[in-house]
Each structure stands twice: as structure tokens, then as C-alpha cells.
Amino acid sequence: MKTLLIILGVLVAISVVGFVVKTLFWIGVIGAIAFVAVGVAGALKGKKGPQALR
């Protein structure tokens, strides 16, 4: 019975770590897409020349 609980605990820990890694991966993908979108929007808007920050 004790061995079964240890195995169950290890499987739960692996599942939690896997969920966290997968979540961080998708957050990174969304961040990369947002970064590219902002860069494209800035390139399209900024064709008039350099502008100073206000």
C-alpha cells in the first residue's frame, strides 16, 4: 500500500510539472505573436520617419 501511494505521488508531481511547462510554453508563444504584431504595426505606422517619444 505504501509503494502504491509513493507511485501515485510521483505521478501527480510529474503531471503538475508537465502542466506548468505546457502553460509556460503557450504563454511564450502568445508573447512572441504579440511581439511580432507590435513590430509590424510599428513598421507600418512609422514609415513617415523617426518620431520622438512624448
N, C-alpha and C positions, 0 to 999 in steps of 0.2 A: 504494500500500500504506500509506503514511504517513497519507493522508487517511482511509482506512478505519479505522485504529487510533484516530485522533482522534475520529471519529464514534462508534465503539464506546465509547470512554472517556466521551464526553458522555452517551451513552445509559445507561451504567452509573451515572454520577453522578446523573442525573435519576431513575433507578429507586430509588436509595438514598434520595434526598431525599423522594421520594413515599412510600416505605415508612415513613420516620421520621415524616412528617406524619400519615399514616394511623394509625400506632400512637399518637401523642400525642393524636389526636382521640378514639380509643376509650378511652384512659386517662381523658381528661376526661369522657367520657360515663359511665363506670363511677363516677368520683368524684362526679359530680352525682347519680347514682342513690343512691349511698351517703349523700350529704349529706341528701337528701330523706328517705330511710328513717330516718336517725338523728333528724331533726327530727320526723317523725311519731311515732316510738317515744317520744321525749321528751315530746311533747304529750299522748300517750295516758297515759303514766305519771305526768306531772306535774300532773294535774288536782286533786290534793289541796291544792295550794298551793305557794308557793316553798319550796325546801329549801336549806339551807346546804351548801356543799362541805366534806367532811371530809378 
